[in-house]
Amino acid sequence: MQGTPNMEQPIPTWWGRNSSLLGGTLVFWLALVLVYVTAAIVDASRAGREFSELEILRNFTAGLGQWLILPPLLVRFFASPTFLDASLGNRTLLAAVVFTASFAGIFFYIGLFASWVWGGQWFSAFTEISLLNWIGDIFLFVIISLGGYLMGTQRRAREVERTTMQLEHALVEQKADLNAREAEFLRGRLGSHFVMNALSNLVGLMRLDRVEQAEEATILLSDILRSMTGGSRVDECISLEQSVEDARKYLAFQQIRYPDLKVDYDIAPAAADKSLPRQLLQPLLENVFKHGPNAQSAVIRLSAFVAGGMLRVSVSNNCEEKPADTTSEGEGLKLTKLRLENVFGPDCSVERQQVDQWYEVVVSVPGAVRDAAS
């Protein structure tokens, strides 16, 4: 779940929130002054005019002082939601208003402060500023405004990305929790399905007066149920080797009623440590007693191998010559499909077929990339 925000975290001061912007403005202004001062000194030197470095520095420091004030204001405005969320027409209007207000501020700055530093009258100061300087000011205004706009869009993109990641994280956690609950529910239904069939077998033994075998079957049933209920959300998936061991217990339970039941296991070593949902094989084995010609003479083959990046588990049994039902699904197979999709997604499959006198159910999951230890 999402962590709750730390309520004791101190709220940043105005300086802390704007230190980067103010520091960047200072660096920008110092670089601007340095460029203009250097250019003026070089020009005076080439022209052979007498000059004072300190006077040049003083004049340009005063003349460019507006660019120490305007950049943070322009950047904050063009990066603000007021500008970013406006329509294109409103953005144009806002930019024109800010442009006019900025240059009005420049006029007043030069007239009230720079002209005083330069030792001239208010109006005479403007006559000393060339057209090229005004064009440079317009260029700086555009560059700073675009920089603020880009900063605002980048910040907005980061906020959207951060919000998206938080929502995706919350969705993944909710989905994982939902999958765990669904797996627990499906497993509970599968357990109920098995218990009903197992109790039917016990009733059959009692009707045949096979009390000792019914007692033995009850002990085995208790062991099976303990294995079924011993898991949790964490170990919903177990290794195929453990699944086969649970299958042996179930078939041993069935062999008490059907002593002639034969079972053949063929588990490839590469498949033994792959992962399957707990008790997945149980409904597949129960199908044997639906499609077998006679439970007394049933032969079961349980095999597993890895091929093509998939774990394939096959449960097959002998059946009658007439075609077995490979289209309709009982509750056990429906639950098996749901459980597989819940754990492995759409890449898994459950296929049924009849070949000659053998009825086969094949489960395919991406087992080559999903180990029980993962």
N, C-alpha and C positions, 0 to 999 in steps of 0.2 A: 504494500500500500504506500501511497505517497506520504513522505515524512511531513510532519507539521512544521511550519516556519518557526524559527527560534524567536520568541517574543522579546528576549532579552538582548537581541542584537542591536547595537546602537544605531540610531538614524544618522546618516552622513550629513555633515554641515553643508551649507551652501558652497563654501570654499572647497570642501572635499568633492562635491558633485561636479564642480566646474573647474577644478585645478588643471585638468588636461587641456581644456579649451583655453583657459587664460595663459597657461604656460606656452601652448602652441602659438597663441596670438603674440606673445612677447618675442618668441623666437622669429616669427614671421616679420614683425616690425623691425627688429634689430638687423635682420638680413636685408630688408628693404632699405633701411638707412645706410647700411654698409655699402650696398651696391651703388646708390645714388651718390654718396660721398666719394667713393672711389672713382666713379665716372667723372665727377666734377673736378677732382684733383688731377686726373689724367688729362682732361680737356684743357685745364688752365696751364698745366705743365707743357703740353704740346704747343699751345698758343703763345707761350712765353710770357704770360701774365703773372703778375705778383699775386700771391694768394696766401691766406692763412688757413691751415688745416682746422684749427679750432673754430674759426668763423664759419667755414663751410659746414663743419659738423653741427654747429649751433643752428645754422639756418635750415639745414635739411631735417634736423631733429624736430624743430618747430614746425616746418612745413609738412612733414609727414606724420605729425602727432595724431591726426584724425584716424590714421590706420592702426593706431594703438587702441582706439576707442570703438570704431565701427565693426571690426571683424567678429568679436564675440557676439555682438547684437545681431549682426546679419546671419551668422551661423546658427544661432539659437532660433531665429525666426524661420529661416528656410528649412530647418530640420524639425520644426514643431508640427504637431498634428493639425494646427490651424491651416498651415500651408499645404502639407502633404495630403490631407483629406479633402481639400477643395477641388472643385472641377477645374478643367483646363482654362476656361474663361475667367473664373475667379482667381486662379493662380496668376494669370497674366495681369489682371487688375491689381492684385496685391503686390506683385513684383514692381509694377509701375509706381504705385504709391510709395513703396519702400525706397525705390530708386530716387524719386523726387524728394522724399524726406531726408535721405542720406546726403544728397548733394546740397540741399538747403542747409543741413548741418555743417557740411564742409565750408560753404560760403561764410556762415557765421563764425566758424572756427578760425578761418583764415583772417576774416575781418576783425575779430575781437582779440585774437591771441597771436597768430603768426605775424600779422602786420606790425603788431607792437614789438615783437622780438626783432623783426627786420628793420625797425626804426622808421617806418613809413606811415602814411595815412591809411585809413580804412579802404578807400577805393583804389588808391595807388598800388596796393599790394596785389590786386588782381591783374594789373597791367604787366606785372613782372612774371606772371605765370603764362608760359607758352601754351599754344593749342596742343602740342605734343604731350605736355604734362596732364592736360585735361583728358586727353584720349587715354593716357596711362591710368588715370584714376578710374575712368569708366571700365577699362580692362580689368583692373584690380577688383572693382565692384562685382563684375560678372564672374570672375574666377572664385571669389570668396563666396558669393551666393550659390554658385554651382557646387562648391565644396560642401557648404552646409546642407544643400539638398541631397547630395550623395551620401553624406554622413547620416542624414535622417532616414533615407531609404535603406541603407545598410543596417542601421539600428533596428528599423522596422522588420527587415528580413530576419535578423538574428532573433528578435522577439517571436516572430512567427515560427521560426525553426525550433526555438526553445519550447514554445507552447506545443508545437506539433510533437516534439520528442516526449514531452511530459504526458500528452494525451495518448501517444502510442505506448508509452511505458505503462500507463494506467490501464489501457485496453489489453495489453499483453497479460498483465497481472489478473485482470478480471476474467480474461479468456482462460487463463491457466486455472483459476479458481473454479470457473464454470466447468471446464473439462474434468477437473478432479471430482467435482460433485456429480457430474454426469456419469463418469466412470464408476464412482461408488454406487450410484443408483442402478446402472446397468448390471454391475456385478451382483448387487443384491437381488435383482430380478432373476439373473442367471442362477444364483444359488437357490432361490425358491423353486425354479424350474427343475433343478437337479434333485432337490429334496423330495419333491412330489414323486418323481420317477423312482428315487431310491426307496421311498416308503412303499410304493407299489410292489417293488421287488421283495421287500420284507414281508408284506402281506401274502405274496405268492408263496414264499417259503413257509410261512405259518400255516397256510391252507394245505400245504403238502406234508404237514406234521414234521418238518425238518427243523426242529426247535434248536438243536445244537448249531446248525448252520446259520439259522436266523440270529442266534446270539453272536456268532463269529462275525456275521455281516454287520450287526449293530456296532460292534467294536470298531470294525473297519470304517463304517460310516462316520463314527465319531472322530476318527483320525482324519478322514477326508474333510469333514466340516471344520475341524480345527485348522487345517491347512488353508481352507477357503477364507476363513475369517481372520487369519493371522496377519493379513496384509494391511496396509494403510495407503494413504494417498502417495506417500513417498515411494513405496515399493509396489505400486500397482503393477509394474512390469517386473517380471522375473526372467531368469535365463531359461532357454529352451531345455537345458538339462534338468532344471527343477520342474518345468512343466511336464516333461516326460516322466519324472519320478511321481508326480501327482497322478498322471495317467495310469501308471502301473498300479497305484493304490485303487483307483476306480475300477480298473479291469480285474484286479484281484477280488474286489467286491462283487463284480458280476460273475466271476468264475465260481463263486460259492454256489450260485443258483444254476449256472451253466458250466459244469465241470469240463465239458469237451471244447470249450471256447479256446481257440488258439490265437496267439499274438506273435507277430514278428516285428522286431525293431531294427531300423536301419538309419542311424543318426550319424551324419558325417561329422568328423571332428571340428571342421570349420564352422559348423552351425551350432555346436553345443552351447557356446557362450553368447549367442545372439538373444535378443530380448523379445518377449511376447507378454501380453497381458495375462495376469494370473487366471488359471482355470479356463484358458481359451480352448484347449483341446477337448474339454469335457463334452460340450454339445456335439462336437464332430464325432466323438466316440459313441454318443448316445444314438446317433443316426444309424449306426451299425445294426442296432436292434430294431430299427424301423424297416430297413431295406434288406436285411439278411433273410435268406430263404427259411432259415430255422435257427433260432438263437442257440440251440444245442450244438449245431455244427458250424457256427460262424468262424470265419478266419479273418483276422484283422492284420493289416500291414500299416505300420506307422513309420514314415520315413521323413527325413529332413536334410536339405542340402542348400548351398549357396550357389547361385548362378546368375550371371548378368546383373550383379549388384543387388539382387533380391534374395531374401530368405524364403524358401518354398517348403512348406510343411504339407505332407500328403497323408490323409487317412483313407484307406481303401478297405473294402470287404467284399467277400463273395456274395453274389445275389442271384436271383432267379433269372431265367433266360429272357423273360418278358422285360421290356424296358422299365427301368426304375424312374421314379418321378424326379426329374432334374430341373423343374421349373418352379413349382410352388415351394414356399419356405415356411418351416415351422418357426415357433418363437425362438428356439435355440439358435438357429442360423441367423435370424434377423438380429438378435442381440449380439451375436458374434461380429456381424458386419458393422454394427453401430460402434462396438467397442474398438474395433480396428481403426475405423475412421476417426474416432475420438483421439486415439493415440498417434496414429501414423498419417492421418490426413487422406487425401484422395488417391495416393499412390498405391494403396493396398487393394487387394481383391480376394474374393472367395468364389471359386469356380467349381462346378459339379459336372461330372460326366459319367457315362457308363460305357466301358470298353469290354466287349464280350460279356463275361459273367462277373465282372468286377465293377463295383460302384465306388467312385473316388471323389473326395472333396479335397481341393488344393487351396491352401491359404498362401498368398504371396504378400510379403511386406518388405520395405527397404531395410532388410536386416544386415546387409554388408556395411552399412554406415551407422548402425544403431546397436551398440553392444549393451549387454545388461549392466555393465559397470559404469556406463556413461550417464 
